[in-house]
Amino acid sequence: MRPLAVLALAIAAPAAAEAAVPAPEEAAAGRFAELALACVHLEYPNKIAHVLYGDADVRPPRELTPVFYGCYDWHSAVHGHWLLARLAHLHPEAAFAAPAREALRRSFTAEKVAVELAYLRGPGRASFERPYGLAWLLQLVAELRAWPDAEAAEWAAVLAPLETEAADRVRAWLPKLRYPIRVGEHSQTAFAFGLIRDWAVVAGDAPMLALIDERSRSYYLGDENCPLRYEPSGEDFLSPCLAEADLMRRVLPRAEYAPWLARFLPGISRDGNPGWLAPGIVTDRTDPKLAHIDGLNLSRAWMLLGIASGLDDHDRRRRALEAAAARHADAALPAVTGEHYEGGHWLGSFAVYLLGGSGR
């Protein structure tokens, strides 16, 4: 795989033409697919966020959440399934496509979904996987909805009860959320809003689209001078500043977005130099929290490309955004190997989100 070459093609494509963004090269896609295939049904090691109300609640993950019990934690299992769907969609004739389909077929049954739904509705779980895991669940269903494949449509129908539950939880939560969540990990609102909004477009859910846009404007429209120099925090895998900018280019009309971005991130270079934003440095990939920085570099790369896509071709900031994206991708993609499970159970999804052109 040549990440810079792939990104160069994406950068050269028209900003508004998502179809022009190239899929990951098949060899690289196969490597990422193997990471997900190795973990979506691997139950242990497992980290569950599970409230116990009695001895009866002490049960193994495969019984608690029989669809999404692998890949170490629930949200990683969700986006591991998304990875397999995305790559099988992009590369239907690849050698990994049949095993990916079989893994999805094994997971997506009405019986298993019914147990998942009952778990989500259990006592003490009102905030379960909110918003990160719920957003990835909606992104998974969006991928299945957008895939012109009969079996994918069947899987989307099977997952529909979970899709409805996730969307309803977001709808109930956002009117009560007075402040945005500006962190670099799972609870961040800006990144989740982007995934949820993209799902709403695919699903044709106009009320959700209106809610996300209203909340985004309420939370973020007046922001200025985001302190990008304070990033990253030591365990970030999402940039609070770049995620917000990537969300707002979805929400704001292009003519409104350009001046908003100038106020929000005034330090973006205008001479094409990528040095205005250096990639994060990973010191120990065997540490599950320190390994987050590889994910930060990947998510920064796709957010930078997303921000660039919201600007006119003649905008002098585009080249610096694109160059910084390539620099971050080049720093992170070689680390997506699966050598250490701390990163191997989730970084493949971030690599595919970047190289597969998702979100743009």
NUDO-212229 format. One record per residue (C-alpha): y, z, x; residue number from 1; chain. Coordinates in steps of 0.25 Angstrom, whole numbers, plus 5000, padded with zeros to 4 digits. Example, Ala and Ser with C-alpha at 12.3 -4.5 7.8 and 13.67 -1.06 7.14 Angstrom:
! residues 2
      y      z      x   seq   mol
   4982   5031   5049     1     A
   4996   5029   5055     2     A
***
This chain:
! residues 360
      y      z      x   seq   mol
   5000   5000   5000     1     A
   5014   4997   5005     2     A
   5023   5006   4997     3     A
   5036   5000   5002     4     A
   5032   4986   4998     5     A
   5028   4990   4984     6     A
   5041   4997   4982     7     A
   5048   4985   4988     8     A
   5042   4977   4977     9     A
   5046   4987   4966    10     A
   5060   4987   4972    11     A
   5062   4972   4972    12     A
   5057   4972   4957    13     A
   5068   4971   4946    14     A
   5072   4985   4942    15     A
   5069   4983   4927    16     A
   5056   4976   4929    17     A
   5045   4987   4930    18     A
   5034   4976   4930    19     A
   5039   4971   4943    20     A
   5036   4984   4950    21     A
   5023   4982   4957    22     A
   5010   4990   4955    23     A
   5005   4998   4967    24     A
   4996   4989   4976    25     A
   4982   4989   4971    26     A
   4977   4996   4984    27     A
   4987   5007   4983    28     A
   4985   5008   4968    29     A
   4970   5010   4970    30     A
   4973   5022   4980    31     A
   4981   5028   4969    32     A
   4971   5026   4958    33     A
   4961   5033   4967    34     A
   4969   5045   4968    35     A
   4970   5046   4953    36     A
   4955   5043   4951    37     A
   4951   5054   4960    38     A
   4959   5064   4953    39     A
   4961   5062   4938    40     A
   4947   5068   4935    41     A
   4946   5077   4947    42     A
   4948   5091   4941    43     A
   4949   5099   4953    44     A
   4958   5104   4960    45     A
   4966   5106   4948    46     A
   4980   5113   4945    47     A
   4982   5116   4930    48     A
   4994   5122   4923    49     A
   4986   5130   4912    50     A
   4990   5142   4904    51     A
   4978   5151   4901    52     A
   4977   5159   4888    53     A
   4963   5164   4890    54     A
   4950   5161   4897    55     A
   4947   5149   4888    56     A
   4959   5142   4895    57     A
   4952   5143   4909    58     A
   4946   5129   4909    59     A
   4945   5117   4919    60     A
   4955   5106   4919    61     A
   4946   5096   4914    62     A
   4944   5104   4901    63     A
   4958   5108   4899    64     A
   4964   5094   4901    65     A
   4953   5084   4901    66     A
   4961   5071   4903    67     A
   4971   5076   4914    68     A
   4963   5086   4922    69     A
   4962   5079   4936    70     A
   4972   5077   4947    71     A
   4975   5091   4950    72     A
   4984   5094   4938    73     A
   4987   5088   4924    74     A
   4999   5079   4927    75     A
   4992   5073   4939    76     A
   4980   5070   4931    77     A
   4990   5063   4921    78     A
   4997   5054   4931    79     A
   4984   5052   4938    80     A
   4979   5045   4925    81     A
   4992   5038   4924    82     A
   4990   5033   4938    83     A
   4976   5027   4935    84     A
   4982   5020   4922    85     A
   4994   5015   4930    86     A
   4986   5009   4941    87     A
   4975   5003   4932    88     A
   4986   4997   4924    89     A
   4993   4991   4936    90     A
   4980   4987   4943    91     A
   4969   4984   4932    92     A
   4960   4976   4941    93     A
   4960   4986   4953    94     A
   4948   4993   4957    95     A
   4953   5006   4953    96     A
   4957   5002   4938    97     A
   4943   5004   4933    98     A
   4941   5018   4938    99     A
   4956   5021   4934   100     A
   4952   5016   4920   101     A
   4939   5025   4920   102     A
   4947   5037   4924   103     A
   4957   5035   4912   104     A
   4946   5032   4903   105     A
   4939   5045   4907   106     A
   4952   5053   4905   107     A
   4958   5047   4892   108     A
   4949   5051   4881   109     A
   4953   5057   4867   110     A
   4945   5069   4869   111     A
   4951   5073   4882   112     A
   4965   5070   4877   113     A
   4963   5079   4865   114     A
   4959   5091   4875   115     A
   4972   5087   4883   116     A
   4980   5088   4871   117     A
   4975   5101   4867   118     A
   4977   5107   4880   119     A
   4992   5102   4880   120     A
   4994   5109   4867   121     A
   4988   5122   4871   122     A
   4996   5135   4871   123     A
   5005   5136   4883   124     A
   5006   5122   4887   125     A
   5019   5117   4881   126     A
   5024   5114   4895   127     A
   5011   5108   4900   128     A
   5014   5097   4910   129     A
   5028   5096   4905   130     A
   5034   5087   4909   131     A
   5027   5080   4921   132     A
   5013   5079   4915   133     A
   5017   5076   4901   134     A
   5026   5065   4907   135     A
   5015   5059   4915   136     A
   5006   5059   4903   137     A
   5016   5051   4896   138     A
   5017   5042   4908   139     A
   5002   5040   4908   140     A
   5002   5036   4893   141     A
   5013   5027   4896   142     A
   5005   5020   4906   143     A
   4993   5018   4897   144     A
   5003   5013   4886   145     A
   5009   5003   4895   146     A
   4996   4998   4901   147     A
   4991   4985   4893   148     A
   4977   4990   4892   149     A
   4968   4993   4880   150     A
   4961   5005   4887   151     A
   4975   5010   4891   152     A
   4980   5010   4877   153     A
   4967   5018   4873   154     A
   4970   5028   4883   155     A
   4985   5029   4879   156     A
   4980   5031   4865   157     A
   4970   5042   4869   158     A
   4982   5049   4877   159     A
   4991   5048   4865   160     A
   4990   5062   4860   161     A
   4993   5067   4874   162     A
   5005   5057   4875   163     A
   5010   5063   4862   164     A
   5009   5077   4866   165     A
   5016   5075   4879   166     A
   5027   5067   4873   167     A
   5029   5078   4862   168     A
   5030   5089   4872   169     A
   5041   5081   4880   170     A
   5048   5079   4866   171     A
   5047   5094   4863   172     A
   5051   5099   4877   173     A
   5063   5090   4880   174     A
   5073   5095   4869   175     A
   5071   5109   4874   176     A
   5072   5106   4889   177     A
   5087   5109   4892   178     A
   5087   5106   4907   179     A
   5080   5095   4915   180     A
   5069   5100   4925   181     A
   5074   5095   4939   182     A
   5062   5098   4948   183     A
   5054   5089   4957   184     A
   5040   5093   4951   185     A
   5033   5092   4938   186     A
   5043   5098   4928   187     A
   5054   5088   4932   188     A
   5060   5082   4919   189     A
   5066   5069   4925   190     A
   5053   5063   4930   191     A
   5045   5067   4918   192     A
   5056   5061   4909   193     A
   5054   5047   4916   194     A
   5039   5047   4913   195     A
   5041   5051   4899   196     A
   5052   5041   4897   197     A
   5044   5030   4902   198     A
   5032   5034   4893   199     A
   5042   5034   4881   200     A
   5046   5020   4884   201     A
   5032   5015   4885   202     A
   5028   5023   4872   203     A
   5040   5019   4865   204     A
   5044   5033   4862   205     A
   5058   5032   4859   206     A
   5061   5047   4855   207     A
   5055   5051   4869   208     A
   5063   5041   4876   209     A
   5076   5046   4869   210     A
   5072   5060   4872   211     A
   5070   5058   4887   212     A
   5083   5050   4888   213     A
   5091   5060   4881   214     A
   5085   5072   4889   215     A
   5087   5064   4902   216     A
   5101   5061   4899   217     A
   5104   5076   4895   218     A
   5097   5081   4908   219     A
   5101   5071   4918   220     A
   5113   5062   4914   221     A
   5124   5071   4920   222     A
   5116   5074   4933   223     A
   5124   5071   4946   224     A
   5121   5072   4961   225     A
   5106   5075   4960   226     A
   5103   5083   4973   227     A
   5093   5073   4979   228     A
   5096   5080   4992   229     A
   5089   5092   4987   230     A
   5076   5085   4985   231     A
   5064   5086   4987   232     A
   5060   5100   4984   233     A
   5048   5103   4992   234     A
   5038   5100   4980   235     A
   5045   5089   4973   236     A
   5037   5077   4968   237     A
   5049   5072   4959   238     A
   5063   5071   4963   239     A
   5072   5077   4953   240     A
   5084   5068   4956   241     A
   5076   5055   4957   242     A
   5068   5058   4945   243     A
   5080   5060   4937   244     A
   5087   5047   4942   245     A
   5074   5040   4939   246     A
   5074   5045   4925   247     A
   5088   5042   4922   248     A
   5087   5028   4926   249     A
   5077   5027   4914   250     A
   5086   5034   4904   251     A
   5100   5028   4908   252     A
   5104   5014   4906   253     A
   5106   5007   4920   254     A
   5121   5006   4919   255     A
   5121   5021   4916   256     A
   5111   5025   4926   257     A
   5117   5019   4939   258     A
   5130   5028   4938   259     A
   5121   5040   4934   260     A
   5113   5038   4946   261     A
   5125   5037   4955   262     A
   5129   5051   4950   263     A
   5115   5057   4950   264     A
   5111   5052   4964   265     A
   5124   5048   4971   266     A
   5116   5048   4985   267     A
   5108   5036   4983   268     A
   5110   5027   4994   269     A
   5117   5013   4992   270     A
   5114   5006   5005   271     A
   5099   5005   5002   272     A
   5095   5016   5012   273     A
   5083   5025   5008   274     A
   5088   5036   5016   275     A
   5095   5043   5005   276     A
   5082   5049   5000   277     A
   5071   5053   5010   278     A
   5056   5055   5005   279     A
   5051   5069   5004   280     A
   5042   5074   5015   281     A
   5028   5079   5012   282     A
   5024   5090   5022   283     A
   5010   5093   5016   284     A
   5002   5084   5007   285     A
   4991   5094   5005   286     A
   5001   5103   4998   287     A
   5002   5099   4983   288     A
   5016   5103   4982   289     A
   5021   5097   4995   290     A
   5014   5085   4992   291     A
   5023   5083   4980   292     A
   5033   5076   4990   293     A
   5024   5064   4991   294     A
   5026   5063   4976   295     A
   5041   5065   4977   296     A
   5042   5053   4986   297     A
   5034   5044   4977   298     A
   5042   5049   4964   299     A
   5055   5047   4972   300     A
   5051   5033   4975   301     A
   5048   5029   4961   302     A
   5061   5036   4956   303     A
   5069   5029   4966   304     A
   5064   5016   4962   305     A
   5066   5020   4947   306     A
   5081   5024   4950   307     A
   5083   5011   4957   308     A
   5077   5003   4945   309     A
   5088   5009   4936   310     A
   5099   5003   4945   311     A
   5105   4989   4945   312     A
   5100   4980   4956   313     A
   5113   4980   4963   314     A
   5114   4995   4963   315     A
   5115   4999   4978   316     A
   5107   5011   4976   317     A
   5094   5003   4972   318     A
   5090   5000   4987   319     A
   5092   5014   4991   320     A
   5083   5019   4980   321     A
   5073   5009   4982   322     A
   5072   5011   4997   323     A
   5071   5026   4995   324     A
   5060   5023   4985   325     A
   5052   5015   4995   326     A
   5054   5026   5006   327     A
   5049   5037   4997   328     A
   5037   5028   4993   329     A
   5034   5025   5007   330     A
   5034   5040   5010   331     A
   5024   5044   4999   332     A
   5015   5033   4996   333     A
   5006   5034   5008   334     A
   5004   5049   5005   335     A
   4997   5045   4991   336     A
   4983   5045   4997   337     A
   4975   5056   4990   338     A
   4972   5063   5004   339     A
   4977   5076   4998   340     A
   4974   5079   4983   341     A
   4988   5087   4982   342     A
   4994   5073   4982   343     A
   4983   5064   4979   344     A
   4981   5069   4964   345     A
   4995   5064   4960   346     A
   5003   5056   4970   347     A
   4995   5043   4966   348     A
   5002   5044   4953   349     A
   5016   5044   4959   350     A
   5012   5033   4969   351     A
   5008   5024   4957   352     A
   5020   5028   4949   353     A
   5029   5023   4960   354     A
   5021   5010   4964   355     A
   5017   5006   4950   356     A
   5032   5006   4946   357     A
   5031   5016   4935   358     A
   5043   5022   4929   359     A
   5052   5009   4932   360     A
***
